[in-house]
Amino acid sequence: MADHADFANDLTLKYMELGLATRRPANSDEATRFCVDCQGLIPWQRRFAVLGCMRCAQCQTKLELKGAGHAG
Ligand SMILES: [Zn+2]
């Protein structure tokens, strides 16, 4: 039998899920929909998974292989 605490728990979980589903990085505007290197459209799945990403997966990989992402 569900009591008030269970109900509150369910409600909290629902709001957490809703918050996660609708969360956006601070700079997720039109500009960040496109890769800064190749100007290709960055898939929303990537933008969602990598908050604040500026490049498509291909350009990010190229950059990381070059080692430009590391200081020094
Ligand atoms: Zn790119």
N, CA, C, O and the ligand as a Tripos MOL2 file, in Angstrom:
@<TRIPOS>MOLECULE
protein
  289   287    73     0     0
PROTEIN
NO_CHARGES

@<TRIPOS>ATOM
      1 N           0.8440   -1.1960    0.0000 N.3       1 MET1
      2 CA          0.0000    0.0000    0.0000 C.3       1 MET1
      3 C           0.8900    1.2600    0.0000 C.2       1 MET1
      4 O           1.8060    1.3690    0.8150 O.2       1 MET1
      5 N           0.6320    2.1640   -0.8680 N.am      2 ALA2
      6 CA          1.4610    3.3600   -0.9590 C.3       2 ALA2
      7 C           1.0680    4.3770    0.1040 C.2       2 ALA2
      8 O          -0.1120    4.6660    0.2970 O.2       2 ALA2
      9 N           2.0560    4.9070    0.7790 N.am      3 ASP3
     10 CA          1.7560    5.9640    1.7430 C.3       3 ASP3
     11 C           2.2400    7.3070    1.1760 C.2       3 ASP3
     12 O           2.6780    7.3910    0.0280 O.2       3 ASP3
     13 N           2.1540    8.3360    1.9940 N.am      4 HIS4
     14 CA          2.5010    9.6740    1.5050 C.3       4 HIS4
     15 C           3.9720    9.7660    1.0940 C.2       4 HIS4
     16 O           4.3140   10.4580    0.1350 O.2       4 HIS4
     17 N           4.8390    9.0590    1.8330 N.am      5 ALA5
     18 CA          6.2600    9.1150    1.5140 C.3       5 ALA5
     19 C           6.5340    8.4900    0.1380 C.2       5 ALA5
     20 O           7.3380    9.0120   -0.6340 O.2       5 ALA5
     21 N           5.8680    7.3810   -0.1600 N.am      6 ASP6
     22 CA          6.0310    6.7640   -1.4720 C.3       6 ASP6
     23 C           5.5540    7.6990   -2.5720 C.2       6 ASP6
     24 O           6.1940    7.8410   -3.6140 O.2       6 ASP6
     25 N           4.4240    8.3280   -2.3200 N.am      7 PHE7
     26 CA          3.8700    9.2500   -3.2970 C.3       7 PHE7
     27 C           4.8400   10.4020   -3.5580 C.2       7 PHE7
     28 O           5.0790   10.7820   -4.7050 O.2       7 PHE7
     29 N           5.3900   10.9450   -2.4820 N.am      8 ALA8
     30 CA          6.3430   12.0510   -2.6130 C.3       8 ALA8
     31 C           7.5870   11.5930   -3.3640 C.2       8 ALA8
     32 O           8.1380   12.3300   -4.1830 O.2       8 ALA8
     33 N           8.0210   10.3750   -3.0770 N.am      9 ASN9
     34 CA          9.1830    9.8120   -3.7510 C.3       9 ASN9
     35 C           8.9550    9.7010   -5.2560 C.2       9 ASN9
     36 O           9.7980   10.1010   -6.0580 O.2       9 ASN9
     37 N           7.8040    9.1540   -5.6190 N.am     10 ASP10
     38 CA          7.4690    9.0160   -7.0350 C.3      10 ASP10
     39 C           7.4370   10.3660   -7.7280 C.2      10 ASP10
     40 O           7.9290   10.5250   -8.8450 O.2      10 ASP10
     41 N           6.8530   11.3270   -7.0460 N.am     11 LEU11
     42 CA          6.7250   12.6680   -7.6150 C.3      11 LEU11
     43 C           8.1120   13.2770   -7.8300 C.2      11 LEU11
     44 O           8.3790   13.8880   -8.8640 O.2      11 LEU11
     45 N           8.9950   13.1000   -6.8290 N.am     12 THR12
     46 CA         10.3480   13.6300   -6.9340 C.3      12 THR12
     47 C          11.0810   13.0110   -8.1240 C.2      12 THR12
     48 O          11.7430   13.7110   -8.8900 O.2      12 THR12
     49 N          10.9550   11.6840   -8.2710 N.am     13 LEU13
     50 CA         11.6070   11.0050   -9.3830 C.3      13 LEU13
     51 C          11.0740   11.5040  -10.7200 C.2      13 LEU13
     52 O          11.8340   11.6950  -11.6700 O.2      13 LEU13
     53 N           9.7640   11.7120  -10.7870 N.am     14 LYS14
     54 CA          9.1570   12.2050  -12.0250 C.3      14 LYS14
     55 C           9.7190   13.5650  -12.4040 C.2      14 LYS14
     56 O          10.0350   13.8120  -13.5680 O.2      14 LYS14
     57 N           9.8460   14.4560  -11.4040 N.am     15 TYR15
     58 CA         10.3610   15.7920  -11.6950 C.3      15 TYR15
     59 C          11.8340   15.7460  -12.0620 C.2      15 TYR15
     60 O          12.2940   16.5300  -12.8930 O.2      15 TYR15
     61 N          12.5820   14.8250  -11.4440 N.am     16 MET16
     62 CA         13.9990   14.6870  -11.7950 C.3      16 MET16
     63 C          14.1450   14.2320  -13.2490 C.2      16 MET16
     64 O          14.9710   14.7500  -14.0000 O.2      16 MET16
     65 N          13.3150   13.2470  -13.6250 N.am     17 GLU17
     66 CA         13.3620   12.7580  -15.0040 C.3      17 GLU17
     67 C          13.0020   13.8690  -15.9840 C.2      17 GLU17
     68 O          13.6370   14.0330  -17.0250 O.2      17 GLU17
     69 N          11.9810   14.6180  -15.6290 N.am     18 LEU18
     70 CA         11.5410   15.7200  -16.4750 C.3      18 LEU18
     71 C          12.6590   16.7540  -16.6080 C.2      18 LEU18
     72 O          12.9150   17.2710  -17.6950 O.2      18 LEU18
     73 N          13.3190   17.0470  -15.4840 N.am     19 GLY19
     74 CA         14.4010   18.0200  -15.4950 C.3      19 GLY19
     75 C          15.5610   17.5560  -16.3590 C.2      19 GLY19
     76 O          16.1460   18.3480  -17.0970 O.2      19 GLY19
     77 N          15.8940   16.2780  -16.2720 N.am     20 LEU20
     78 CA         16.9840   15.7420  -17.0770 C.3      20 LEU20
     79 C          16.6220   15.7420  -18.5550 C.2      20 LEU20
     80 O          17.4670   16.0100  -19.4090 O.2      20 LEU20
     81 N          15.3690   15.4420  -18.8490 N.am     21 ALA21
     82 CA         14.9440   15.3570  -20.2370 C.3      21 ALA21
     83 C          14.9410   16.7240  -20.9080 C.2      21 ALA21
     84 O          15.1290   16.8280  -22.1210 O.2      21 ALA21
     85 N          14.7310   17.7580  -20.1270 N.am     22 THR22
     86 CA         14.6190   19.0850  -20.7200 C.3      22 THR22
     87 C          15.8380   19.9510  -20.4580 C.2      22 THR22
     88 O          15.8700   21.1150  -20.8580 O.2      22 THR22
     89 N          16.8480   19.3900  -19.7850 N.am     23 ARG23
     90 CA         18.0090   20.2160  -19.4510 C.3      23 ARG23
     91 C          18.7360   20.6450  -20.7310 C.2      23 ARG23
     92 O          18.7620   19.9260  -21.7300 O.2      23 ARG23
     93 N          19.3030   21.8030  -20.6620 N.am     24 ARG24
     94 CA         20.0550   22.3280  -21.7940 C.3      24 ARG24
     95 C          21.2990   23.0150  -21.2610 C.2      24 ARG24
     96 O          21.2660   23.6270  -20.1930 O.2      24 ARG24
     97 N          22.3860   22.9180  -21.9930 N.am     25 PRO25
     98 CA         23.5590   23.6780  -21.5850 C.3      25 PRO25
     99 C          23.2750   25.1680  -21.7350 C.2      25 PRO25
    100 O          22.3990   25.5600  -22.5060 O.2      25 PRO25
    101 N          24.0040   25.9870  -21.0090 N.am     26 ALA26
    102 CA         23.7480   27.4190  -20.9970 C.3      26 ALA26
    103 C          23.8400   28.0180  -22.3960 C.2      26 ALA26
    104 O          23.1650   29.0020  -22.6960 O.2      26 ALA26
    105 N          24.6690   27.4320  -23.2460 N.am     27 ASN27
    106 CA         24.8850   28.0390  -24.5610 C.3      27 ASN27
    107 C          24.2940   27.1880  -25.6880 C.2      27 ASN27
    108 O          24.8100   27.1950  -26.8060 O.2      27 ASN27
    109 N          23.2260   26.4620  -25.4010 N.am     28 SER28
    110 CA         22.6580   25.6200  -26.4510 C.3      28 SER28
    111 C          21.7170   26.4330  -27.3410 C.2      28 SER28
    112 O          20.5390   26.0970  -27.4660 O.2      28 SER28
    113 N          22.2170   27.4720  -27.9430 N.am     29 ASP29
    114 CA         21.3970   28.2640  -28.8520 C.3      29 ASP29
    115 C          21.6830   27.8440  -30.2890 C.2      29 ASP29
    116 O          22.3390   26.8290  -30.5230 O.2      29 ASP29
    117 N          21.1990   28.6150  -31.2370 N.am     30 GLU30
    118 CA         21.3490   28.2580  -32.6420 C.3      30 GLU30
    119 C          22.8160   28.1020  -33.0500 C.2      30 GLU30
    120 O          23.1540   27.2370  -33.8580 O.2      30 GLU30
    121 N          23.6760   28.9400  -32.4890 N.am     31 ALA31
    122 CA         25.0850   28.9450  -32.8910 C.3      31 ALA31
    123 C          25.7460   27.6020  -32.6380 C.2      31 ALA31
    124 O          26.5580   27.1460  -33.4420 O.2      31 ALA31
    125 N          25.4000   26.9640  -31.5190 N.am     32 THR32
    126 CA         26.0840   25.7270  -31.1630 C.3      32 THR32
    127 C          25.4800   24.5160  -31.8590 C.2      32 THR32
    128 O          25.9020   23.3850  -31.6150 O.2      32 THR32
    129 N          24.5020   24.7420  -32.7190 N.am     33 ARG33
    130 CA         23.9600   23.6140  -33.4830 C.3      33 ARG33
    131 C          24.9190   23.2360  -34.6050 C.2      33 ARG33
    132 O          24.8170   22.1570  -35.1890 O.2      33 ARG33
    133 N          25.8570   24.1460  -34.8990 N.am     34 PHE34
    134 CA         26.7670   23.9070  -36.0140 C.3      34 PHE34
    135 C          28.2130   23.8570  -35.5330 C.2      34 PHE34
    136 O          28.6320   24.6140  -34.6570 O.2      34 PHE34
    137 N          28.9520   22.9420  -36.1370 N.am     35 CYS35
    138 CA         30.3480   22.7350  -35.8010 C.3      35 CYS35
    139 C          31.1650   23.9870  -36.1220 C.2      35 CYS35
    140 O          31.0060   24.5710  -37.1940 O.2      35 CYS35
    141 N          32.0370   24.4030  -35.2000 N.am     36 VAL36
    142 CA         32.8260   25.6060  -35.4290 C.3      36 VAL36
    143 C          33.9060   25.3720  -36.4820 C.2      36 VAL36
    144 O          34.4310   26.3300  -37.0500 O.2      36 VAL36
    145 N          34.2420   24.1170  -36.7490 N.am     37 ASP37
    146 CA         35.2860   23.8230  -37.7320 C.3      37 ASP37
    147 C          34.7230   23.6080  -39.1400 C.2      37 ASP37
    148 O          35.1790   24.2450  -40.0900 O.2      37 ASP37
    149 N          33.7410   22.7200  -39.2790 N.am     38 CYS38
    150 CA         33.2520   22.3850  -40.6240 C.3      38 CYS38
    151 C          31.8550   22.9760  -40.8910 C.2      38 CYS38
    152 O          31.3140   22.8270  -41.9870 O.2      38 CYS38
    153 N          31.2830   23.6430  -39.8890 N.am     39 GLN39
    154 CA         29.9610   24.2540  -40.0000 C.3      39 GLN39
    155 C          28.8590   23.2260  -40.2880 C.2      39 GLN39
    156 O          27.7510   23.5860  -40.6840 O.2      39 GLN39
    157 N          29.1780   21.9440  -40.0820 N.am     40 GLY40
    158 CA         28.1680   20.9050  -40.2280 C.3      40 GLY40
    159 C          27.2410   20.8940  -39.0290 C.2      40 GLY40
    160 O          27.6140   21.3210  -37.9360 O.2      40 GLY40
    161 N          26.0440   20.4060  -39.2380 N.am     41 LEU41
    162 CA         25.0740   20.3280  -38.1460 C.3      41 LEU41
    163 C          25.5150   19.2770  -37.1360 C.2      41 LEU41
    164 O          25.7800   18.1320  -37.5030 O.2      41 LEU41
    165 N          25.5950   19.6580  -35.8770 N.am     42 ILE42
    166 CA         25.9360   18.7130  -34.8160 C.3      42 ILE42
    167 C          24.6510   18.0180  -34.3900 C.2      42 ILE42
    168 O          23.6960   18.6900  -33.9990 O.2      42 ILE42
    169 N          24.6000   16.6870  -34.4560 N.am     43 PRO43
    170 CA         23.3760   15.9720  -34.0660 C.3      43 PRO43
    171 C          22.9650   16.3160  -32.6350 C.2      43 PRO43
    172 O          23.8090   16.4460  -31.7480 O.2      43 PRO43
    173 N          21.6610   16.4610  -32.4270 N.am     44 TRP44
    174 CA         21.1990   16.8570  -31.0910 C.3      44 TRP44
    175 C          21.6070   15.8410  -30.0450 C.2      44 TRP44
    176 O          21.8070   16.1900  -28.8820 O.2      44 TRP44
    177 N          21.7340   14.5570  -30.4580 N.am     45 GLN45
    178 CA         22.1330   13.5240  -29.4970 C.3      45 GLN45
    179 C          23.5160   13.8460  -28.9280 C.2      45 GLN45
    180 O          23.7730   13.6700  -27.7370 O.2      45 GLN45
    181 N          24.4050   14.3250  -29.8160 N.am     46 ARG46
    182 CA         25.7530   14.6570  -29.3710 C.3      46 ARG46
    183 C          25.7220   15.9000  -28.4870 C.2      46 ARG46
    184 O          26.3840   15.9570  -27.4500 O.2      46 ARG46
    185 N          24.9420   16.8970  -28.9120 N.am     47 ARG47
    186 CA         24.8600   18.1250  -28.1180 C.3      47 ARG47
    187 C          24.2720   17.8310  -26.7480 C.2      47 ARG47
    188 O          24.6280   18.4650  -25.7540 O.2      47 ARG47
    189 N          23.3740   16.8670  -26.7100 N.am     48 PHE48
    190 CA         22.7580   16.4880  -25.4360 C.3      48 PHE48
    191 C          23.7570   15.7240  -24.5670 C.2      48 PHE48
    192 O          23.8350   15.9390  -23.3580 O.2      48 PHE48
    193 N          24.5240   14.8240  -25.2020 N.am     49 ALA49
    194 CA         25.4630   13.9800  -24.4610 C.3      49 ALA49
    195 C          26.6900   14.7680  -24.0210 C.2      49 ALA49
    196 O          27.2040   14.5730  -22.9200 O.2      49 ALA49
    197 N          27.1560   15.6610  -24.8960 N.am     50 VAL50
    198 CA         28.3570   16.4410  -24.6010 C.3      50 VAL50
    199 C          27.9380   17.8880  -24.4320 C.2      50 VAL50
    200 O          27.9040   18.6480  -25.3990 O.2      50 VAL50
    201 N          27.6200   18.2670  -23.2110 N.am     51 LEU51
    202 CA         27.1000   19.6070  -22.9660 C.3      51 LEU51
    203 C          28.1220   20.6590  -23.3670 C.2      51 LEU51
    204 O          29.2890   20.5970  -22.9810 O.2      51 LEU51
    205 N          27.6600   21.6200  -24.1460 N.am     52 GLY52
    206 CA         28.5250   22.7160  -24.5360 C.3      52 GLY52
    207 C          29.5070   22.3770  -25.6270 C.2      52 GLY52
    208 O          30.4560   23.1270  -25.8560 O.2      52 GLY52
    209 N          29.3010   21.2430  -26.3210 N.am     53 CYS53
    210 CA         30.2510   20.8810  -27.3760 C.3      53 CYS53
    211 C          30.1590   21.8810  -28.5250 C.2      53 CYS53
    212 O          29.0890   22.4070  -28.8310 O.2      53 CYS53
    213 N          31.3020   22.1280  -29.1490 N.am     54 MET54
    214 CA         31.3860   23.1330  -30.2020 C.3      54 MET54
    215 C          31.6370   22.5060  -31.5740 C.2      54 MET54
    216 O          31.4980   23.1680  -32.6020 O.2      54 MET54
    217 N          32.0070   21.2270  -31.5780 N.am     55 ARG55
    218 CA         32.3780   20.5720  -32.8330 C.3      55 ARG55
    219 C          31.5940   19.2820  -33.0190 C.2      55 ARG55
    220 O          31.1170   18.6820  -32.0560 O.2      55 ARG55
    221 N          31.4710   18.8690  -34.2680 N.am     56 CYS56
    222 CA         30.8880   17.5720  -34.5360 C.3      56 CYS56
    223 C          31.8940   16.5010  -34.1010 C.2      56 CYS56
    224 O          33.0580   16.8040  -33.8390 O.2      56 CYS56
    225 N          31.4420   15.2700  -34.0280 N.am     57 ALA57
    226 CA         32.2910   14.1950  -33.5230 C.3      57 ALA57
    227 C          33.5560   14.0540  -34.3670 C.2      57 ALA57
    228 O          34.6420   13.8350  -33.8290 O.2      57 ALA57
    229 N          33.4190   14.1800  -35.6920 N.am     58 GLN58
    230 CA         34.5770   14.0120  -36.5730 C.3      58 GLN58
    231 C          35.6370   15.0750  -36.3110 C.2      58 GLN58
    232 O          36.8190   14.7550  -36.1890 O.2      58 GLN58
    233 N          35.2240   16.3300  -36.2240 N.am     59 CYS59
    234 CA         36.1760   17.4170  -36.0080 C.3      59 CYS59
    235 C          36.7810   17.3420  -34.6090 C.2      59 CYS59
    236 O          37.9620   17.6340  -34.4250 O.2      59 CYS59
    237 N          35.9720   16.9500  -33.6250 N.am     60 GLN60
    238 CA         36.4870   16.8160  -32.2660 C.3      60 GLN60
    239 C          37.5460   15.7300  -32.2120 C.2      60 GLN60
    240 O          38.5700   15.8810  -31.5460 O.2      60 GLN60
    241 N          37.2930   14.6190  -32.9270 N.am     61 THR61
    242 CA         38.2520   13.5170  -32.9550 C.3      61 THR61
    243 C          39.5530   13.9670  -33.6110 C.2      61 THR61
    244 O          40.6410   13.6870  -33.1090 O.2      61 THR61
    245 N          39.4280   14.6760  -34.7530 N.am     62 LYS62
    246 CA         40.6230   15.1860  -35.4430 C.3      62 LYS62
    247 C          41.4390   16.0550  -34.5110 C.2      62 LYS62
    248 O          42.6610   15.9310  -34.4230 O.2      62 LYS62
    249 N          40.7340   16.9440  -33.8100 N.am     63 LEU63
    250 CA         41.3870   17.8740  -32.8980 C.3      63 LEU63
    251 C          42.1170   17.1220  -31.7910 C.2      63 LEU63
    252 O          43.2510   17.4520  -31.4440 O.2      63 LEU63
    253 N          41.4570   16.1160  -31.2460 N.am     64 GLU64
    254 CA         42.0610   15.3670  -30.1470 C.3      64 GLU64
    255 C          43.2470   14.5350  -30.6240 C.2      64 GLU64
    256 O          44.2150   14.3600  -29.8840 O.2      64 GLU64
    257 N          43.1830   14.0240  -31.8440 N.am     65 LEU65
    258 CA         44.2970   13.2550  -32.3960 C.3      65 LEU65
    259 C          45.5130   14.1480  -32.5900 C.2      65 LEU65
    260 O          46.6530   13.7140  -32.4250 O.2      65 LEU65
    261 N          45.2460   15.4180  -32.9470 N.am     66 LYS66
    262 CA         46.3310   16.3630  -33.1230 C.3      66 LYS66
    263 C          46.9340   16.7620  -31.7850 C.2      66 LYS66
    264 O          48.0530   17.2710  -31.7210 O.2      66 LYS66
    265 N          46.1840   16.5270  -30.7240 N.am     67 GLY67
    266 CA         46.6690   16.8860  -29.3920 C.3      67 GLY67
    267 C          46.4500   18.3470  -29.0630 C.2      67 GLY67
    268 O          46.9780   18.8540  -28.0730 O.2      67 GLY67
    269 N          45.6680   19.0280  -29.8950 N.am     68 ALA68
    270 CA         45.4490   20.4490  -29.6620 C.3      68 ALA68
    271 C          44.5740   20.6990  -28.4330 C.2      68 ALA68
    272 O          44.5460   21.8040  -27.8910 O.2      68 ALA68
    273 N          43.8720   19.6710  -28.0110 N.am     69 GLY69
    274 CA         42.9940   19.8330  -26.8630 C.3      69 GLY69
    275 C          43.7370   19.8360  -25.5380 C.2      69 GLY69
    276 O          43.1560   20.1340  -24.4940 O.2      69 GLY69
    277 N          45.0210   19.5030  -25.5800 N.am     70 HIS70
    278 CA         45.7890   19.4380  -24.3400 C.3      70 HIS70
    279 C          46.6640   20.6650  -24.1830 C.2      70 HIS70
    280 O          47.1860   21.2050  -25.1580 O.2      70 HIS70
    281 N          46.8110   21.0880  -22.9710 N.am     71 ALA71
    282 CA         47.6790   22.2240  -22.6930 C.3      71 ALA71
    283 C          49.1310   21.7730  -22.8240 C.2      71 ALA71
    284 O          49.5040   20.7050  -22.3380 O.2      71 ALA71
    285 N          49.9270   22.5780  -23.4670 N.am     72 GLY72
    286 CA         51.3600   22.2810  -23.5780 C.3      72 GLY72
    287 C          51.7330   21.4720  -24.7110 C.2      72 GLY72
    288 O          52.9120   21.1680  -24.8910 O.2      72 GLY72
    289 ZN         32.8590   19.4220  -37.8280 Zn       73 ZN73
@<TRIPOS>BOND
     1     1     2 1
     2     2     3 1
     3     3     4 2
     4     3     5 am
     5     5     6 1
     6     6     7 1
     7     7     8 2
     8     7     9 am
     9     9    10 1
    10    10    11 1
    11    11    12 2
    12    11    13 am
    13    13    14 1
    14    14    15 1
    15    15    16 2
    16    15    17 am
    17    17    18 1
    18    18    19 1
    19    19    20 2
    20    19    21 am
    21    21    22 1
    22    22    23 1
    23    23    24 2
    24    23    25 am
    25    25    26 1
    26    26    27 1
    27    27    28 2
    28    27    29 am
    29    29    30 1
    30    30    31 1
    31    31    32 2
    32    31    33 am
    33    33    34 1
    34    34    35 1
    35    35    36 2
    36    35    37 am
    37    37    38 1
    38    38    39 1
    39    39    40 2
    40    39    41 am
    41    41    42 1
    42    42    43 1
    43    43    44 2
    44    43    45 am
    45    45    46 1
    46    46    47 1
    47    47    48 2
    48    47    49 am
    49    49    50 1
    50    50    51 1
    51    51    52 2
    52    51    53 am
    53    53    54 1
    54    54    55 1
    55    55    56 2
    56    55    57 am
    57    57    58 1
    58    58    59 1
    59    59    60 2
    60    59    61 am
    61    61    62 1
    62    62    63 1
    63    63    64 2
    64    63    65 am
    65    65    66 1
    66    66    67 1
    67    67    68 2
    68    67    69 am
    69    69    70 1
    70    70    71 1
    71    71    72 2
    72    71    73 am
    73    73    74 1
    74    74    75 1
    75    75    76 2
    76    75    77 am
    77    77    78 1
    78    78    79 1
    79    79    80 2
    80    79    81 am
    81    81    82 1
    82    82    83 1
    83    83    84 2
    84    83    85 am
    85    85    86 1
    86    86    87 1
    87    87    88 2
    88    87    89 am
    89    89    90 1
    90    90    91 1
    91    91    92 2
    92    91    93 am
    93    93    94 1
    94    94    95 1
    95    95    96 2
    96    95    97 am
    97    97    98 1
    98    98    99 1
    99    99   100 2
   100    99   101 am
   101   101   102 1
   102   102   103 1
   103   103   104 2
   104   103   105 am
   105   105   106 1
   106   106   107 1
   107   107   108 2
   108   107   109 am
   109   109   110 1
   110   110   111 1
   111   111   112 2
   112   111   113 am
   113   113   114 1
   114   114   115 1
   115   115   116 2
   116   115   117 am
   117   117   118 1
   118   118   119 1
   119   119   120 2
   120   119   121 am
   121   121   122 1
   122   122   123 1
   123   123   124 2
   124   123   125 am
   125   125   126 1
   126   126   127 1
   127   127   128 2
   128   127   129 am
   129   129   130 1
   130   130   131 1
   131   131   132 2
   132   131   133 am
   133   133   134 1
   134   134   135 1
   135   135   136 2
   136   135   137 am
   137   137   138 1
   138   138   139 1
   139   139   140 2
   140   139   141 am
   141   141   142 1
   142   142   143 1
   143   143   144 2
   144   143   145 am
   145   145   146 1
   146   146   147 1
   147   147   148 2
   148   147   149 am
   149   149   150 1
   150   150   151 1
   151   151   152 2
   152   151   153 am
   153   153   154 1
   154   154   155 1
   155   155   156 2
   156   155   157 am
   157   157   158 1
   158   158   159 1
   159   159   160 2
   160   159   161 am
   161   161   162 1
   162   162   163 1
   163   163   164 2
   164   163   165 am
   165   165   166 1
   166   166   167 1
   167   167   168 2
   168   167   169 am
   169   169   170 1
   170   170   171 1
   171   171   172 2
   172   171   173 am
   173   173   174 1
   174   174   175 1
   175   175   176 2
   176   175   177 am
   177   177   178 1
   178   178   179 1
   179   179   180 2
   180   179   181 am
   181   181   182 1
   182   182   183 1
   183   183   184 2
   184   183   185 am
   185   185   186 1
   186   186   187 1
   187   187   188 2
   188   187   189 am
   189   189   190 1
   190   190   191 1
   191   191   192 2
   192   191   193 am
   193   193   194 1
   194   194   195 1
   195   195   196 2
   196   195   197 am
   197   197   198 1
   198   198   199 1
   199   199   200 2
   200   199   201 am
   201   201   202 1
   202   202   203 1
   203   203   204 2
   204   203   205 am
   205   205   206 1
   206   206   207 1
   207   207   208 2
   208   207   209 am
   209   209   210 1
   210   210   211 1
   211   211   212 2
   212   211   213 am
   213   213   214 1
   214   214   215 1
   215   215   216 2
   216   215   217 am
   217   217   218 1
   218   218   219 1
   219   219   220 2
   220   219   221 am
   221   221   222 1
   222   222   223 1
   223   223   224 2
   224   223   225 am
   225   225   226 1
   226   226   227 1
   227   227   228 2
   228   227   229 am
   229   229   230 1
   230   230   231 1
   231   231   232 2
   232   231   233 am
   233   233   234 1
   234   234   235 1
   235   235   236 2
   236   235   237 am
   237   237   238 1
   238   238   239 1
   239   239   240 2
   240   239   241 am
   241   241   242 1
   242   242   243 1
   243   243   244 2
   244   243   245 am
   245   245   246 1
   246   246   247 1
   247   247   248 2
   248   247   249 am
   249   249   250 1
   250   250   251 1
   251   251   252 2
   252   251   253 am
   253   253   254 1
   254   254   255 1
   255   255   256 2
   256   255   257 am
   257   257   258 1
   258   258   259 1
   259   259   260 2
   260   259   261 am
   261   261   262 1
   262   262   263 1
   263   263   264 2
   264   263   265 am
   265   265   266 1
   266   266   267 1
   267   267   268 2
   268   267   269 am
   269   269   270 1
   270   270   271 1
   271   271   272 2
   272   271   273 am
   273   273   274 1
   274   274   275 1
   275   275   276 2
   276   275   277 am
   277   277   278 1
   278   278   279 1
   279   279   280 2
   280   279   281 am
   281   281   282 1
   282   282   283 1
   283   283   284 2
   284   283   285 am
   285   285   286 1
   286   286   287 1
   287   287   288 2
@<TRIPOS>SUBSTRUCTURE
     1 MET1         2 RESIDUE 1 A MET
     2 ALA2         6 RESIDUE 1 A ALA
     3 ASP3        10 RESIDUE 1 A ASP
     4 HIS4        14 RESIDUE 1 A HIS
     5 ALA5        18 RESIDUE 1 A ALA
     6 ASP6        22 RESIDUE 1 A ASP
     7 PHE7        26 RESIDUE 1 A PHE
     8 ALA8        30 RESIDUE 1 A ALA
     9 ASN9        34 RESIDUE 1 A ASN
    10 ASP10       38 RESIDUE 1 A ASP
    11 LEU11       42 RESIDUE 1 A LEU
    12 THR12       46 RESIDUE 1 A THR
    13 LEU13       50 RESIDUE 1 A LEU
    14 LYS14       54 RESIDUE 1 A LYS
    15 TYR15       58 RESIDUE 1 A TYR
    16 MET16       62 RESIDUE 1 A MET
    17 GLU17       66 RESIDUE 1 A GLU
    18 LEU18       70 RESIDUE 1 A LEU
    19 GLY19       74 RESIDUE 1 A GLY
    20 LEU20       78 RESIDUE 1 A LEU
    21 ALA21       82 RESIDUE 1 A ALA
    22 THR22       86 RESIDUE 1 A THR
    23 ARG23       90 RESIDUE 1 A ARG
    24 ARG24       94 RESIDUE 1 A ARG
    25 PRO25       98 RESIDUE 1 A PRO
    26 ALA26      102 RESIDUE 1 A ALA
    27 ASN27      106 RESIDUE 1 A ASN
    28 SER28      110 RESIDUE 1 A SER
    29 ASP29      114 RESIDUE 1 A ASP
    30 GLU30      118 RESIDUE 1 A GLU
    31 ALA31      122 RESIDUE 1 A ALA
    32 THR32      126 RESIDUE 1 A THR
    33 ARG33      130 RESIDUE 1 A ARG
    34 PHE34      134 RESIDUE 1 A PHE
    35 CYS35      138 RESIDUE 1 A CYS
    36 VAL36      142 RESIDUE 1 A VAL
    37 ASP37      146 RESIDUE 1 A ASP
    38 CYS38      150 RESIDUE 1 A CYS
    39 GLN39      154 RESIDUE 1 A GLN
    40 GLY40      158 RESIDUE 1 A GLY
    41 LEU41      162 RESIDUE 1 A LEU
    42 ILE42      166 RESIDUE 1 A ILE
    43 PRO43      170 RESIDUE 1 A PRO
    44 TRP44      174 RESIDUE 1 A TRP
    45 GLN45      178 RESIDUE 1 A GLN
    46 ARG46      182 RESIDUE 1 A ARG
    47 ARG47      186 RESIDUE 1 A ARG
    48 PHE48      190 RESIDUE 1 A PHE
    49 ALA49      194 RESIDUE 1 A ALA
    50 VAL50      198 RESIDUE 1 A VAL
    51 LEU51      202 RESIDUE 1 A LEU
    52 GLY52      206 RESIDUE 1 A GLY
    53 CYS53      210 RESIDUE 1 A CYS
    54 MET54      214 RESIDUE 1 A MET
    55 ARG55      218 RESIDUE 1 A ARG
    56 CYS56      222 RESIDUE 1 A CYS
    57 ALA57      226 RESIDUE 1 A ALA
    58 GLN58      230 RESIDUE 1 A GLN
    59 CYS59      234 RESIDUE 1 A CYS
    60 GLN60      238 RESIDUE 1 A GLN
    61 THR61      242 RESIDUE 1 A THR
    62 LYS62      246 RESIDUE 1 A LYS
    63 LEU63      250 RESIDUE 1 A LEU
    64 GLU64      254 RESIDUE 1 A GLU
    65 LEU65      258 RESIDUE 1 A LEU
    66 LYS66      262 RESIDUE 1 A LYS
    67 GLY67      266 RESIDUE 1 A GLY
    68 ALA68      270 RESIDUE 1 A ALA
    69 GLY69      274 RESIDUE 1 A GLY
    70 HIS70      278 RESIDUE 1 A HIS
    71 ALA71      282 RESIDUE 1 A ALA
    72 GLY72      286 RESIDUE 1 A GLY
    73 ZN73       289 GROUP 0 **** ****
